[in-house]
Amino acid sequence: MDEPPISDDHWPDLKTARIALQEGDGKAVKVAIIDSGIEIGHPALKGLSLSDDIAVSSGRINIRVEEGGGVDVYGHGTAVASILLQEAPHVEIGSFRALDSSNHSRNFVIAECVNQAIARGYHIINCSFGCRGLPRYVMEYKEWVDSAYLAGVHVVAACSNVDAGIREWPAYFPSVISVHSTDCGKSEFFHRNDSMISFLAKGERVEVPWIDGKIKIETGSSFATPVVTGKIARILSVMPELDATLVKPLLARLATPWDRK
């Protein structure tokens, strides 16, 4: 049976939403960064205080959940956090380290990080990574993506850097806000309605902080993803009662239509 259309009483006023996107700063919005950790001592992060700092790893038998210690073991998570803070400077960040020093992880480690974030009340989960694998791996991803959806938690995920048409998870699930990189202004973002990868943002030749206090120039959908995460945080900081199911379609209305081939 078809669901009834959303009434005007539920759909947010677009003028108010545009103001929220312009003026919101992410205050009181919690974002979980599932990544390689965050180097909180990096000068570019200006003394960032994390809401949570957790490192999840796998032993021979059990999953280990430990304190992260303000450490990034690869550099990627620090870059993602910096981009997010540029977009939404007052957002509350939690670091959930799933990726190792080779920038790899295991599905059940990622799932544990996400489950920890959901249990701790995070509003948005930033996944600047993707997995291509066997069908059983897809279902493992789907389990926690569905849990986040049912909890009203937004999953924002990067697509393949090779081709947005390559199926990678979690970006290819319809409930996920999936992001591809493009060369545009820092504040710009786009929406395309003919692709599973719906949103595009600045991810080309981005200057980012890296491990051991370094600065690098990087390219990829990993770095476009926190731009979109930050825009959602901006909206939620002004419109905290916004129905979670309306965030993705609202974001699509606020973005510039993608008309490039």
Stockholm file with secondary structure:
# STOCKHOLM 1.0

chainA/1-261         MDEPPISDDHWPDLKTARIALQEGDGKAVKVAIIDSGIEIGHPALKGLSLSDDIAVSSGRINIRVEEGGGVDVYGHGTAVASILLQEAPHVEIGSFRALDSSNHSRNFVIAECVNQAIARGYHIINCSFGCRGLPRYVMEYKEWVDSAYLAGVHVVAACSNVDAGIREWPAYFPSVISVHSTDCGKSEFFHRNDSMISFLAKGERVEVPWIDGKIKIETGSSFATPVVTGKIARILSVMPELDATLVKPLLARLATPWDRK
#=GR chainA/1-261 SS CCCCCCCTTTSCCHHHHHHHHHHCCCTTCEEEEEESBCCTTCGGGCSCCCSEEEEEEECSSSEEEEECTTCBSSSHHHHHHHHHHHHSTTCEEEEEECCCTTSCCCHHHHHHHHHHHHHTTCSEEEECCCBCCCHHHHHHHHHHHHHHHHTTCEEEEECCSSCTTSCCBTTTSTTSEEEEEESCCTTCEEECTTSSSCEEEECSSEEEECGGGCEEEECSHHHHHHHHHHHHHHHHHHCTTCCGGGHHHHHHHHSEECCCC
#=GC SS_cons         CCCCCCCTTTSCCHHHHHHHHHHCCCTTCEEEEEESBCCTTCGGGCSCCCSEEEEEEECSSSEEEEECTTCBSSSHHHHHHHHHHHHSTTCEEEEEECCCTTSCCCHHHHHHHHHHHHHTTCSEEEECCCBCCCHHHHHHHHHHHHHHHHTTCEEEEECCSSCTTSCCBTTTSTTSEEEEEESCCTTCEEECTTSSSCEEEECSSEEEECGGGCEEEECSHHHHHHHHHHHHHHHHHHCTTCCGGGHHHHHHHHSEECCCC
//
